[in-house]
Every structure is written in structure tokens, then in C-alpha cells.
Amino acid sequence: MKMVLSLERLLQFLLLTMHDDLLQSKLDGRGANLSLRKLQTSEGLVDFCSNDYLGFSKSKDILRQALTMNIATSDRVIGSGGSRLICGHNELIEAIEENVAGFVNASSGLLFNSGYNANIGFFGCVPQRGDVVFYDEFIHASIRDGIKLGVSKSYSFQHNDIADLRRRYDFLAPNQTVFVVVESVYSMDGDMPDLIEIAKFCKEKNIKLVVDEAHSFGWLGDGRGLVSKLGLEDDTYARIITFGKALGCHGAVVVGDELLRSYLVNFARSFIYTTAPSIIDQKCVYVALEKLFSLDFNKLKIIELIRLFKSLVEKSDLNVIPSVGLIQSVLIPSNRQALKTEQKLRKNGIWAKAILSPTVPIGQERIRICLHDFNTVDEVKKLIDCLNNG
């Protein structure tokens, strides 16, 4: 009996050791091709890295107002106390949802803890068995993860290629419910889809169009995002509005009709089974939204800095992916060279992140640059000088 137990323990030990060895071998593989991810700080560096486009995350005024505001949240001042369906719901959350929906001309909205939670919640439950989801091949990982959690069929189409989307759609059987999901601004390349043509195609075929507005909300269309800028609100089934970019906070709202909101409340697992955002998070979002609503977008420096960046690039030999927005990517093929450039920028006091394969395809490694309203002309010039002399 003792010998049997000893053999069982030995087998358990060997299995655990094999598992640890497998994990280590995968990490070693990442290290070998220079794609091992590590956490870094950026204190004291000029920010060309964050998604904090308007500088709201640095705003002491927003923080002060959030800490001093008086709005009904029961008697809690730190945590929310539980999930929205248990005890974490309050009037402040309702106000945020109503304010966002009203701002982007939607009938309702539902607050999630993050853009990731919103996407896995939506795509994990809304498309049904037998439905089909077409997604741009460059779509965000959170949307891919949400689709994997769901029961629908899914197919990618070539990036920003409406003709390819049409070809793939033509292979479907009739009478299927179809979703098309795109981003208004793609997070790695910074480019935009031809949303007018996509919306026209979706309307023609009775397709449900879903747009992730993560990188357009807060600055495009006077802050309302690309869908509202183009007047396509009535042609869009749902939009994901996130607060972790231009709003400088945390969380997201899925906007759509009342039926969609009610369905998400009942079936979106990332909404049902998680603690609601903290009270201070809620207050910061509420105040940041009020600040966004009152901005004079004609006085922002963003457009000027984009023009400056593009004009300096045109005079250089840098290989920059075409983009009209705040995200600009300088292609530097190979993980080694991209990392070397990132390290050089860091030594010169500049924080811009190398994006490596497998996050992007091999040969598409890059330095991803985000321009912000708080950046200066001199900082942009220094950035280009450092990249030119790489």
C-alpha cells in the first residue's frame, strides 16, 4: 500500500515538473526571438506611448472634482460592494450610461468594467448559434476572445477591404443573422475603415454593424466618435465606447437599443459575474465626461501636431503607415531593431513603445507613437530627430 502511494506521489511530482518545464520552454522561446514581454515604468519620460490623448489622466482638476462631488452612491465611498445585479448598482452609474448614450445619440447604454469586458460580454452572448460574425483581420484581441466564447460562426476579412467582405458574405446560406464588426480607428496602424461604405453594405444586406470606438471616442466628431461624425448612428447596431483612452479613466459603455441593453444585463457573463467599478472610478468617469462635453475642440493642439508630425515624416526616410489620426506607426522590421530603437528613444527621454511579433505580423514590427494634446512642437521634433538618427 505504501509503495502504491509512493508511486502515485512520484507520478504527481513528475507531472508537475513537466508542466513547469513546458511553461519555462515557452518563455525561453519568447526570449530567443526577443518577444518576451516585461513590465516597465515611464516616469520622467516624454509620453508618446499612452492612449491618454487629451491628458485627462493627468488632470488634478478632474480628480479634485471627483473627490468632492456629492451624488447618490448609497453610503459607499470606495468600493461598489458587489456586482451590479447584487448591490453595486446606483444612480451615478445610471447617470453615466444616460450621459454617454445621449452624447453619442443612442437610445441606451450599459456600463462595463473595461473595454475588454464589454467586448467579451457582447460577443460572447449576443450572436446566437447559427449566426455569423465577420470581423476585420486587424480587429482587437478582446473582440476575438469574445467571439471564441460565443457559439456563432466567425470569419475574418482582409483589412479595410469591403470587396473581400462582400465576397465572403456571398458564400453564406440565405436567412442567416450576420454581424460585421470593425474598429473606427485601428489601435496598431491608426487607420480607419470606409465606414460609410461598410454601413451602406450592411444596410443593403440587413447586417448588424458593430463598431468599436475605443480610439475615436473623445476626439473624433467633437468627441462623439467616428459613427456620430459621419451621422451613421441609425445604421449601427451597437458601439463600444471605452474610457481608458481619450477619457483618461477606466471602463466602457456598450450603446444600442433598449432590447440590447436588457439582453446584456441578463446574459453577458462579464457584466453579471463581476464587481461593479469602484465609486472613485465612477466619479472620475462622470467628471471626465462633463469635461469632455464642454471642450472646445477647435482649441485643441492635436490637429496641429498631427500635421507637424506628417510634414516632418515626409522630409525623412522613415517608413510610416499612412494614418490621419493620433496613432502613428514607424515600421522597423525585426524585433531586435524595433527594441533597439525603443531603447534609444528611452535614453533620449522619450517613451514610445516597440510593438513586436507575434503581436503584429513578422516584418511589421514597429514603434507605435501616440500624439497627445499635451505634447509640444519641440517634443515632436525631438522624436523625429531621434528616429531619423536611428
C-alpha positions as CSV (number, residue, x, y, z in Angstrom):
1,M,0.0,0.0,0.0
2,K,2.8,2.4,0.9
3,M,4.6,1.5,-2.3
4,V,1.5,2.4,-4.3
5,L,1.1,5.7,-2.6
6,S,4.8,6.5,-3.2
7,L,4.4,5.7,-6.9
8,E,1.4,8.0,-7.1
9,R,3.2,10.8,-5.4
10,L,6.2,10.3,-7.7
11,L,3.9,10.5,-10.7
12,Q,2.3,13.7,-9.4
13,F,5.7,15.2,-8.9
14,L,6.8,14.3,-12.4
15,L,3.6,15.7,-13.9
16,L,4.1,19.0,-12.1
17,T,7.7,19.2,-13.1
18,M,6.8,18.5,-16.7
19,H,4.2,21.2,-16.6
20,D,6.6,23.8,-15.2
21,D,9.2,22.7,-17.8
22,L,6.6,23.3,-20.5
23,L,5.9,26.8,-19.2
24,Q,9.6,27.6,-19.0
25,S,10.2,26.4,-22.5
26,K,7.5,28.7,-23.9
27,L,9.1,31.6,-22.0
28,D,12.5,30.6,-23.3
29,G,11.1,30.6,-26.9
30,R,9.8,34.1,-26.4
31,G,13.2,35.2,-25.1
32,A,15.0,33.6,-28.0
33,N,13.1,35.6,-30.6
34,L,13.2,38.8,-28.4
35,S,9.4,38.8,-27.9
36,L,9.4,38.2,-24.1
37,R,7.1,40.8,-22.6
38,K,8.3,42.6,-19.5
39,L,6.7,45.4,-17.4
40,Q,8.4,48.8,-17.4
41,T,7.8,52.2,-15.8
42,S,7.9,55.5,-17.7
43,E,8.3,58.2,-15.0
44,G,10.2,61.3,-16.3
45,L,9.9,60.4,-20.0
46,V,8.1,62.4,-22.6
47,D,4.9,60.5,-23.3
48,F,4.4,59.3,-26.9
49,C,3.1,56.0,-25.7
50,S,-0.1,56.2,-23.8
51,N,-3.7,56.4,-25.1
52,D,-4.3,59.4,-22.9
53,Y,-4.9,61.6,-25.9
54,L,-6.4,64.6,-24.1
55,G,-4.3,64.3,-20.9
56,F,-7.3,63.7,-18.8
57,S,-5.5,61.1,-16.7
58,K,-3.1,63.8,-15.5
59,S,-5.9,66.2,-14.6
60,K,-5.7,67.2,-11.0
61,D,-8.9,69.2,-11.6
62,I,-10.8,66.1,-12.6
63,L,-9.5,64.3,-9.5
64,R,-10.4,67.2,-7.2
65,Q,-13.9,67.4,-8.5
66,A,-14.4,63.6,-8.3
67,L,-13.2,63.5,-4.7
68,T,-15.5,66.4,-3.7
69,M,-18.6,65.7,-5.7
70,N,-21.8,64.8,-3.9
71,I,-24.0,62.4,-5.8
72,A,-26.0,59.4,-4.6
73,T,-24.0,56.2,-4.3
74,S,-25.7,54.8,-1.2
75,D,-23.2,55.1,1.7
76,R,-20.2,53.7,-0.1
77,V,-17.2,55.9,-0.8
78,I,-14.5,53.4,-2.0
79,G,-15.7,50.1,-3.4
80,S,-19.1,49.3,-5.0
81,G,-19.8,46.4,-2.7
82,G,-20.7,43.8,-5.3
83,S,-21.9,43.1,-8.8
84,R,-24.5,45.4,-10.5
85,L,-27.2,42.8,-10.1
86,I,-26.5,42.3,-6.4
87,C,-25.8,45.6,-4.7
88,G,-23.3,47.5,-6.9
89,H,-25.8,49.5,-9.0
90,N,-26.6,53.1,-8.2
91,E,-27.8,56.4,-9.6
92,L,-24.3,57.6,-10.6
93,I,-23.8,54.6,-12.9
94,E,-27.2,55.3,-14.4
95,A,-26.2,58.9,-15.0
96,I,-23.0,57.8,-16.7
97,E,-24.9,55.4,-19.0
98,E,-27.5,58.0,-19.9
99,N,-24.9,60.8,-20.4
100,V,-22.8,58.6,-22.8
101,A,-25.9,57.4,-24.7
102,G,-27.2,60.9,-25.1
103,F,-23.8,62.3,-26.2
104,V,-23.4,59.8,-29.0
105,N,-27.1,59.8,-30.0
106,A,-28.0,56.3,-28.8
107,S,-31.1,55.2,-27.0
108,S,-29.4,53.4,-24.2
109,G,-26.1,52.2,-22.8
110,L,-24.7,49.7,-20.3
111,L,-21.6,50.2,-18.3
112,F,-18.9,47.5,-18.1
113,N,-15.7,47.5,-16.1
114,S,-13.4,47.8,-19.2
115,G,-13.4,47.7,-22.9
116,Y,-12.2,44.1,-22.7
117,N,-15.1,43.1,-20.5
118,A,-17.5,44.9,-22.8
119,N,-16.3,43.1,-25.9
120,I,-16.1,39.6,-24.4
121,G,-19.5,40.2,-22.8
122,F,-21.2,41.4,-26.1
123,F,-19.6,38.9,-28.5
124,G,-19.8,36.0,-26.0
125,C,-23.6,36.2,-25.8
126,V,-25.3,38.4,-28.4
127,P,-24.5,36.4,-31.7
128,Q,-26.5,33.2,-31.4
129,R,-25.9,29.7,-32.6
130,G,-26.2,29.7,-36.4
131,D,-25.3,33.4,-36.6
132,V,-22.2,34.6,-38.5
133,V,-19.7,37.3,-37.4
134,F,-17.4,38.8,-40.0
135,Y,-14.5,40.7,-38.4
136,D,-11.7,42.7,-39.8
137,E,-8.5,40.7,-39.7
138,F,-6.9,43.5,-37.6
139,I,-9.7,43.6,-35.0
140,H,-8.7,43.9,-31.4
141,A,-7.8,40.7,-29.4
142,S,-10.7,41.4,-26.9
143,I,-13.2,41.0,-29.8
144,R,-11.6,37.8,-31.0
145,D,-11.7,36.5,-27.4
146,G,-15.4,37.4,-27.1
147,I,-16.2,35.6,-30.4
148,K,-14.4,32.5,-29.2
149,L,-16.5,32.5,-26.0
150,G,-19.7,32.6,-28.1
151,V,-21.5,30.0,-30.2
152,S,-21.7,31.8,-33.6
153,K,-19.6,31.0,-36.6
154,S,-17.0,33.7,-37.5
155,Y,-14.8,34.6,-40.4
156,S,-12.2,37.3,-40.9
157,F,-12.0,39.6,-44.0
158,Q,-9.0,41.4,-45.3
159,H,-8.2,44.7,-43.5
160,N,-10.4,47.5,-44.6
161,D,-11.3,45.5,-47.8
162,I,-15.0,45.9,-48.5
163,A,-14.8,43.8,-51.7
164,D,-13.4,40.9,-49.7
165,L,-16.2,41.3,-47.1
166,R,-18.7,41.2,-49.9
167,R,-17.1,38.1,-51.5
168,R,-17.2,36.2,-48.2
169,Y,-20.7,37.2,-47.5
170,D,-21.9,35.8,-50.8
171,F,-20.9,32.3,-49.7
172,L,-23.4,32.3,-46.8
173,A,-26.7,30.5,-46.8
174,P,-29.7,32.8,-47.0
175,N,-31.6,33.9,-43.9
176,Q,-28.7,33.9,-41.5
177,T,-28.3,36.7,-38.9
178,V,-25.0,38.3,-39.7
179,F,-22.8,40.7,-37.7
180,V,-20.0,42.8,-39.1
181,V,-17.5,44.3,-36.6
182,V,-14.9,46.9,-37.3
183,E,-12.9,49.5,-35.3
184,S,-13.3,53.2,-36.0
185,V,-9.6,53.6,-35.6
186,Y,-7.3,50.6,-35.5
187,S,-5.0,50.6,-32.5
188,M,-1.8,49.4,-34.2
189,D,-1.9,51.1,-37.6
190,G,-4.0,54.1,-36.7
191,D,-6.0,53.9,-39.9
192,M,-9.8,54.0,-40.3
193,P,-12.3,51.9,-42.3
194,D,-14.5,53.3,-45.0
195,L,-17.4,53.3,-42.6
196,I,-19.9,54.9,-44.9
197,E,-19.5,52.1,-47.5
198,I,-19.5,49.4,-44.8
199,A,-22.7,50.8,-43.3
200,K,-24.2,51.0,-46.7
201,F,-23.4,47.4,-47.4
202,C,-24.7,46.3,-44.0
203,K,-28.0,48.2,-44.6
204,E,-28.4,46.7,-48.0
205,K,-28.0,43.1,-46.7
206,N,-29.7,43.7,-43.3
207,I,-26.5,43.0,-41.4
208,K,-26.0,44.2,-37.8
209,L,-23.0,46.6,-37.8
210,V,-20.9,46.8,-34.6
211,V,-18.2,49.5,-34.2
212,D,-15.5,49.6,-31.5
213,E,-15.0,53.3,-30.9
214,A,-12.1,52.9,-28.4
215,H,-9.6,55.0,-30.3
216,S,-12.1,57.6,-31.7
217,F,-14.3,58.4,-28.8
218,G,-13.1,61.6,-27.1
219,W,-11.5,63.4,-30.1
220,L,-13.2,62.5,-33.5
221,G,-16.5,64.2,-34.2
222,D,-16.2,66.6,-31.4
223,G,-15.5,63.7,-29.1
224,R,-18.5,61.6,-30.1
225,G,-16.5,59.2,-32.3
226,L,-16.5,58.2,-36.0
227,V,-20.0,56.9,-36.2
228,S,-21.5,60.2,-35.0
229,K,-19.0,62.2,-37.0
230,L,-20.4,60.5,-40.1
231,G,-24.0,60.6,-39.0
232,L,-24.3,56.7,-39.0
233,E,-26.0,56.3,-35.6
234,D,-29.2,54.8,-37.1
235,D,-27.2,52.4,-39.3
236,T,-25.2,50.9,-36.4
237,Y,-26.5,48.1,-34.2
238,A,-24.0,48.6,-31.3
239,R,-21.0,50.7,-30.4
240,I,-18.4,50.0,-27.7
241,I,-17.4,53.3,-26.1
242,T,-14.3,53.0,-23.8
243,F,-13.0,55.3,-21.1
244,G,-9.4,54.1,-21.0
245,K,-8.2,56.2,-23.9
246,A,-9.1,59.8,-24.5
247,L,-11.2,60.0,-21.3
248,G,-8.2,59.0,-19.2
249,C,-10.3,56.8,-16.9
250,H,-11.4,53.2,-16.8
251,G,-14.5,51.3,-18.0
252,A,-16.7,51.2,-21.1
253,V,-20.3,51.5,-22.2
254,V,-22.0,49.4,-24.9
255,V,-24.6,51.6,-26.6
256,G,-27.5,50.4,-28.6
257,D,-31.3,50.0,-28.2
258,E,-33.2,49.1,-25.0
259,L,-33.6,45.4,-26.1
260,L,-29.8,45.0,-26.4
261,R,-29.2,46.6,-23.0
262,S,-31.7,44.3,-21.3
263,Y,-30.3,41.3,-23.1
264,L,-26.7,42.1,-22.0
265,V,-27.9,42.6,-18.4
266,N,-29.3,39.1,-18.4
267,F,-26.8,37.2,-20.5
268,A,-23.4,39.0,-20.6
269,R,-21.3,37.0,-18.2
270,S,-18.5,39.6,-17.9
271,F,-21.3,42.0,-16.7
272,I,-23.2,39.6,-14.4
273,Y,-20.3,37.9,-12.6
274,T,-18.0,40.8,-11.6
275,T,-17.9,43.5,-9.0
276,A,-19.1,46.9,-10.3
277,P,-16.5,49.6,-10.8
278,S,-15.3,51.4,-7.6
279,I,-17.1,54.6,-6.5
280,I,-14.0,56.7,-7.2
281,D,-13.7,55.2,-10.7
282,Q,-17.4,56.1,-11.3
283,K,-16.9,59.6,-10.1
284,C,-13.8,60.2,-12.2
285,V,-15.7,58.9,-15.3
286,Y,-18.6,61.2,-14.6
287,V,-16.4,64.3,-14.1
288,A,-14.2,63.5,-17.1
289,L,-17.4,63.1,-19.3
290,E,-18.6,66.5,-18.1
291,K,-15.2,68.0,-19.1
292,L,-15.3,66.3,-22.5
293,F,-18.8,67.6,-23.2
294,S,-17.6,71.2,-22.5
295,L,-14.4,71.1,-24.6
296,D,-13.9,73.5,-27.5
297,F,-12.3,71.1,-30.0
298,N,-11.2,74.0,-32.2
299,K,-8.7,75.0,-29.5
300,L,-7.0,71.6,-29.1
301,K,-3.5,71.2,-30.4
302,I,-4.0,67.7,-31.7
303,I,-4.6,68.5,-35.4
304,E,-1.6,70.9,-35.5
305,L,0.6,68.2,-34.0
306,I,-0.6,65.6,-36.5
307,R,0.2,67.9,-39.4
308,L,3.6,68.7,-37.9
309,F,4.4,65.0,-37.5
310,K,3.4,64.1,-41.0
311,S,5.3,67.1,-42.6
312,L,8.5,66.0,-40.8
313,V,8.0,62.4,-41.8
314,E,7.6,63.4,-45.5
315,K,11.1,65.0,-45.3
316,S,12.6,61.9,-43.8
317,D,13.3,58.3,-44.8
318,L,11.0,56.9,-42.1
319,N,8.6,54.2,-43.2
320,V,5.3,55.3,-41.6
321,I,2.0,53.5,-42.0
322,P,-0.5,56.0,-43.5
323,S,-2.7,57.5,-40.8
324,V,-4.7,60.7,-40.4
325,G,-5.1,60.3,-36.7
326,L,-3.3,60.3,-33.4
327,I,-1.7,56.9,-33.7
328,Q,1.3,56.8,-36.0
329,S,3.4,53.7,-36.5
330,V,7.0,53.7,-37.8
331,L,7.8,50.3,-39.3
332,I,11.1,48.9,-38.2
333,P,11.2,45.2,-39.3
334,S,12.6,42.7,-36.8
335,N,12.1,42.5,-33.1
336,R,15.8,43.3,-32.5
337,Q,15.8,46.5,-34.4
338,A,12.5,47.7,-33.0
339,L,13.7,47.1,-29.4
340,K,17.0,48.8,-30.2
341,T,15.1,51.9,-31.4
342,E,12.8,51.9,-28.3
343,Q,15.8,51.7,-26.0
344,K,17.5,54.6,-27.9
345,L,14.4,56.7,-27.6
346,R,14.2,55.9,-23.9
347,K,17.8,57.1,-23.4
348,N,16.8,60.3,-25.0
349,G,13.9,60.8,-22.6
350,I,11.2,59.7,-24.9
351,W,8.6,56.9,-24.2
352,A,7.3,55.2,-27.4
353,K,6.7,51.5,-27.4
354,A,8.2,48.9,-29.7
355,I,5.4,46.6,-30.9
356,L,6.8,43.2,-31.7
357,S,5.8,40.0,-33.4
358,P,3.7,38.0,-32.7
359,T,1.5,40.9,-31.6
360,V,2.0,42.2,-35.2
361,P,3.0,40.0,-38.2
362,I,6.6,39.2,-38.7
363,G,8.1,42.0,-40.8
364,Q,5.6,44.5,-39.5
365,E,7.4,45.3,-36.2
366,R,7.2,49.0,-35.3
367,I,7.5,51.9,-33.0
368,R,3.9,52.8,-32.1
369,I,3.5,56.6,-31.5
370,C,0.6,58.3,-29.9
371,L,0.3,62.1,-30.2
372,H,-1.4,63.9,-27.3
373,D,-2.9,67.4,-26.8
374,F,-0.2,67.9,-24.1
375,N,2.8,67.2,-26.3
376,T,4.7,70.2,-27.7
377,V,6.1,71.1,-31.0
378,D,9.7,70.7,-29.7
379,E,8.9,67.3,-28.3
380,V,7.6,66.1,-31.7
381,K,10.7,67.5,-33.5
382,K,13.0,65.7,-31.0
383,L,11.1,62.5,-31.5
384,I,11.5,62.6,-35.3
385,D,15.2,63.6,-34.9
386,C,15.8,60.6,-32.7
387,L,14.0,58.2,-35.1
388,N,15.9,59.7,-38.1
389,N,19.2,59.1,-36.5
390,G,18.5,55.5,-35.5
